[in-house]
C-alpha cells in the first residue's frame, strides 16, 4: 500500500507540473478550451493585510487592484482578463512561505506582487523560483537581489524570478547618513534596530557610511518590535550624548521609541527608513514626533507629474485606505507583470511554459510608470534610484530633499 500510494502521489505531482505549462484558464472552461472566452491570468498579491503593518499592506493591495481594473477596462492585453488573489502574511515569514505555496499551486498565477517585508521575501523566493513564478516587490534589503556577500563587492543574483521596483538599502542607508552628517550637521548617533532582515540591514548600511563620513556611533542597541515599553533603551540614548537616533525597523516600534526618547529628556530627532514613513507613525508619536525624519524610496508621489493620474484614479475608486509609501511602486509592479504578459500572449492565448516566458519578458520591461521609469538591471533591481528625506512638521510629513546617492 505504501508503494502504490507513493506512485499515485508522484503521478499526481507530475500531472500538476505538466499543467503549469498551460498556465492561465478560460472564463468558461480550461486553458485547452478555445471557445471559453478570454484567458484569465491571475496576479497574486501578498502583504500584511491585518495587524500593525496593515495600513501599508492595504494601500499596496488597493494599488494593485487599481492597475488590474484599469488593464481590464482598457483591454491592455487583448483576449486576457486579469484578476487579483490577495493573501495576508501578517508580516510573518512562515505565513509568507505558506502563501507562496498556495499561489504557485494556482496555475493561472503568472506573477506576484509583494511582499512588504524583506524577511518575508526571503521565505518566499525559493518557492516562487522553483515554480518559475516571477515576483515584483518593494523590498529594500540588498541581499534579495545581490546575494549575501553583496557588501564585499561579490554580487550574485540568487533568484532570476525576483524583481523590485524600489531601490535598496545599500543606497538608502548611506543616503540618510549623508543627509544627517552634511545637511543636518549631526555628528553623534545612537543606532537601534529590531534584529529583522530589513531593520538590521538598513541600520548596518547607515552606520558604516556615517562612520566613513566622520560621524560617531555612540551606542548600539536592539529592541523587540512587538514590545511597547522602550524606556530602558530611551535612557541609554539620553545618557549617550547622541544628537540623533537612527532606527532600523518599522513604524509600530519606531513611533513609541521616538516618543519615549523625548520623554526621557533627550530632545533629539529620530530618523528611520521607508518603513516609518507612514501616517501611522505620526499617530504613535503624537506631538513629540515633530522634527523626526525618514528616508523613503522614490520622489514624493504628489510631486510627480507621472503620478497625477494614479492619485486621481485612486481617489475616484473610493479606497478607504491611503495608498501610502508603497502604493505607486505596487501599481508599477503590477503593471510590469501586465506588460510582461502582454509581451508573451498572442491573440489572447498563452504559450507553453508561460511562467518562465513572463519572467524573461519582465527582465526586458521598460515603461514610464507612476514613480518614474520602470526597468530592471541584471540583478532585478530597479534602475530608478531616487530617494527622499521627509521631516515631521506640524504633525505631518513634509519633503525636505529628493535625489540619488552618488557616494
Secondary structure, DSSP 8 states (H G I E B T S, - for coil): -HHHHHHHHHHHHHHHHHHTTT-SEETTB-TT-TTS-SEEEEEEEEE--SSTTHHHHHHHHHHHHHHHHHHHHTTSSTTEEEEEEEEE-TT-HHHHHHHHHHHHHSTTEEEEEE-S-HHHHHHHHHHHHHTT-EEEE----THHHH-TTGGGT----S-TTEEESS--HHHHHHHHHHIIIIIS---EEEEEE-SSHHHHHHHHHHHHHHHHHT-EEEEEEE--TT----HHHHHHHHHHT-SEEEEES-HHHHHHHHHHHHHTT---EEEE-GGG-SHHHHHHHGGGGTT-EEEEESS-GGG-GGGHHHHHHHHHHT-SS--TTTHHHHHHHHHHHHHHHHHH-BTTB--TTHHHHHHHHHHT--EEETTEEE-B-TTS-BS---EEEEEEETTEEEEEEEE----
